[in-house]
Amino acid sequence: MAVNKNALIRYKTIDKCLQNRYRKWTLEDLIEVCSDTLYEYEGIDKGVSKRTVQADIQIMRSDKLGYFAPIIVLDKKYYTYEDPNYSITNIPLTEQDLGKLTEAVEFMKQFQGFSHFKELDGMVQKLQDHIYSQKTATKPVIDFEKNENLKGLEYLDAIYNAIIKKQAIHLTYKSFKARQANSFNFHPYLLKEFRNRWFVIGKKAKNPGILNLALDRIVDLDRSSLTYQEAKNFDAATYFQNAIGVSISPEAPLMDIELFIDHAHAPYILTKPLHHSQQVVERDNFGVTISLKIQHNFELEKEILSFGESIKVLKPLDLKRRIKDRLLQNLSNYNTELTTKNIQTAAKKLEHKGYAILNNVYNLRELRKLKKAIDKALQLQTNKDKFSERALLKKHPELLEHIFGKRLQQIITAIDKDAFLCKAIYFDKNIDNNWYVTWHQDLTINVSEKKIAKGYTGWTSKHDIISVRPPEEINQSIFTIRIHLDEANESNGGLHVIPGSHKKTHTDAARTLISENTDAIKTEIKEGGIMLMKPLLLHKSAKSTNQRKRRVIHLEFTSMNLMKELKWDEKLELQYFQ
């Protein structure tokens, strides 16, 4: 049965509607969408009749075209597919279709080998293999790269037609970085595939710059009433020639890049060059050095990183540092894989020894974000000599999301699932203000207001912070987490601790006796690591002997359960952040 172009457009339109199960489709809805689609693609403005769409549905249901579409009517009004996975695009090819395709392939094969038709080679092989497998009911012998789950492919046809007909489109688009989708008018110039993803190249209305938009980030697409703006200075042949991928900056300078590839992997890059500008600079028994003259963009970095340990950037230095930084970040992601066993062991050591160290709790990216957030929060400090912020989270609650990451929350829960925060201090100690602190125990907690209660002594108020010494039971329940933003060791004031000294509050004489007759531990903590500590643990810090900073976030937690057990009738309100 011969089918004209307009009928095929209607069948595809009805099929697309019935696949959309988020909307109920009446016959009137289908008529309206078919009319709009024919006007968009063919300029037919007389619309489609009710009888025509009804006939289309009957043909789709029948075997005339081999569709056998399972179209049903719900509530005597709404059309849909009984099988939610059905589509006319999924039906097998008919003998007639196979015959026509075979003729087309034989025709295209005549042009293989001609330089003007090199792009046809892969297409001809793909079609030929598909026809062979359909005719013989065998498995394909050629497997082309594909991504069947890639989103946005349903917009390819509409964008293609908009480009050839020079029509503006209206997009609803949500980039990977955006929290919400954004709607705007767009003038498409080119469809481009890169690494099995599709992009549309064009420009926004009232925006002179050329943009690339990923089809898989398009939320919705419709026609625009705007007059199409021609691409005056856009030439696809030259636009992409100085870069890899689709992230192009026309004004960006070209970079002279040199890469060393080891002997084992050199053939992969020599037989499949990274870019048409690739040249061999030097060969030796260890590998090959190549040069590229290219723009620096996101895709270039991904290409280099994809070769892992087999490649090294020789120049320029900025690119070399950036790749090295990304590799270190990747390594830190592996190093911060704290296991349940690691955390439980640290919790047990904290209970028995009074302290424990867990390095690599924050990876490099998290650490940089945390440092940046603290610098931003404290940049308005008026006192230049100020080395600490004793109400850190009370004054800067925006830091909570940067401090309390997933791993830190796991650690806190492992120690005490009912713990709550009662103190948060930031120290920024360098060689000028990192004084010597003698052996001591941390005996006070912070509260929101003074309320006289039994067992609570030594009330103080300084810098709007009210502190009090709680009963022994409270101090025993407290634990401290010291987050180190810089490396801490003996040379920059790292703590000395006496293991096991946290079981009770010691007198001055007892502290002297213990410290003089016990070997202390000198703690060393990497940046991004934490130290768990009981506040009654005897500890001291040394005077810094180098110029390096020792920035620390000091968090103290106590147990809600203990508060309930002690029948804390006076209800002292602790500073509590969650």
FENKAVEN-V169307 format. One record per helix or strand of 2 or more residues. SS is the DSSP state (2 for helix, 1 for strand). FROM is the first residue (numbers start at 0). TO is the last residue. If there is no record, write none. Layout:
<<SS | FROM | TO> <SS | FROM | TO>>
This chain:
<<2 | 4 | 18> <2 | 26 | 41> <2 | 49 | 60> <1 | 70 | 73> <1 | 77 | 80> <2 | 87 | 89> <2 | 94 | 108> <2 | 114 | 116> <2 | 119 | 135> <2 | 152 | 163> <1 | 168 | 172> <1 | 181 | 193> <1 | 196 | 203> <1 | 210 | 213> <2 | 214 | 216> <1 | 217 | 222> <2 | 235 | 238> <1 | 254 | 261> <2 | 262 | 270> <1 | 278 | 282> <1 | 286 | 293> <2 | 297 | 304> <2 | 307 | 309> <1 | 310 | 314> <2 | 316 | 334> <2 | 339 | 352> <1 | 354 | 357> <2 | 363 | 377> <1 | 387 | 388> <2 | 391 | 394> <2 | 396 | 402> <2 | 405 | 414> <1 | 418 | 428> <1 | 436 | 439> <1 | 443 | 446> <1 | 456 | 461> <1 | 464 | 468> <2 | 471 | 476> <1 | 478 | 483> <2 | 489 | 491> <1 | 494 | 496> <2 | 507 | 515> <1 | 520 | 521> <1 | 529 | 532> <1 | 538 | 540> <1 | 549 | 558> <2 | 559 | 564>>
